[in-house]
Amino acid sequence: MLCSQSSYSQTTISFQIPENVQSAKIVFIDNLGNLIKQVEINERGHGELIVYAQDLSAGLYTYYLVANGQTIESKKMVLSK
């Protein structure tokens, strides 16, 4: 499960990783399909990832929650500066 809260300078992405998941990550792709960032998630249960606007260019991004090599959920994020 993914959800996000945004402010001008940052976005907080909340996620839920089941205890039985061996590997999990959040992957960020730009609107051209390029891999921008990949963050390994080591904790299980509820967690949050803060994405700072200064680390990305303005544009449209898709981020995916990947668990055990399979995409579980995806969301879109628009960053304007």
C-alpha positions as CSV (number, residue, x, y, z in Angstrom):
1,M,0.0,0.0,0.0
2,L,1.3,3.4,-1.0
3,C,0.0,6.9,-0.2
4,S,1.6,10.3,-0.1
5,Q,1.4,13.7,1.5
6,S,2.9,16.7,-0.2
7,S,4.2,20.1,0.7
8,Y,6.2,22.5,-1.5
9,S,9.6,21.2,-0.4
10,Q,9.0,17.5,0.2
11,T,6.6,14.5,-0.2
12,T,6.2,11.8,2.4
13,I,5.4,8.4,0.9
14,S,3.8,6.0,3.4
15,F,4.0,2.2,2.8
16,Q,3.0,-1.1,4.3
17,I,5.4,-4.1,3.9
18,P,4.1,-7.5,5.1
19,E,6.4,-9.4,7.5
20,N,6.8,-12.3,5.0
21,V,8.4,-10.1,2.2
22,Q,12.0,-11.0,1.6
23,S,13.0,-7.8,-0.4
24,A,11.2,-4.5,-1.0
25,K,12.0,-1.3,-2.7
26,I,10.5,1.9,-4.0
27,V,11.5,2.7,-7.6
28,F,11.1,6.2,-9.2
29,I,10.7,6.5,-13.0
30,D,10.5,9.8,-14.9
31,N,7.9,10.5,-17.7
32,L,10.4,9.1,-20.3
33,G,10.7,5.8,-18.5
34,N,14.2,6.4,-17.1
35,L,15.1,5.0,-13.7
36,I,15.7,8.0,-11.5
37,K,16.0,6.6,-8.0
38,Q,15.7,3.2,-6.2
39,V,15.4,3.0,-2.4
40,E,15.7,-0.4,-0.7
41,I,13.2,-0.8,2.2
42,N,14.6,-2.8,5.0
43,E,11.9,-2.5,7.6
44,R,8.6,-4.4,7.6
45,G,5.2,-3.1,8.6
46,H,4.4,0.6,8.3
47,G,7.1,2.9,7.1
48,E,7.6,6.3,5.4
49,L,10.0,7.7,2.8
50,I,10.6,11.4,2.5
51,V,11.3,12.7,-1.0
52,Y,12.8,16.1,-1.2
53,A,11.9,18.4,-4.1
54,Q,15.5,19.7,-4.4
55,D,16.7,16.1,-5.3
56,L,14.5,16.0,-8.5
57,S,13.8,18.1,-11.5
58,A,10.3,19.5,-12.2
59,G,8.2,16.9,-14.0
60,L,5.9,13.9,-13.8
61,Y,7.2,10.8,-12.0
62,T,5.8,7.3,-11.3
63,Y,6.9,5.5,-8.2
64,Y,6.4,1.8,-7.6
65,L,6.4,-0.4,-4.6
66,V,8.2,-3.6,-5.5
67,A,8.1,-6.6,-3.2
68,N,9.9,-9.9,-3.9
69,G,10.6,-8.7,-7.5
70,Q,6.9,-7.9,-8.3
71,T,5.2,-4.5,-8.6
72,I,2.6,-4.3,-5.8
73,E,1.4,-0.8,-6.4
74,S,2.2,2.4,-8.3
75,K,1.4,6.1,-8.0
76,K,2.0,9.3,-10.0
77,M,3.7,12.3,-8.6
78,V,3.9,15.8,-10.2
79,L,6.8,18.0,-9.1
80,S,6.6,21.7,-10.0
81,K,9.1,24.3,-9.1
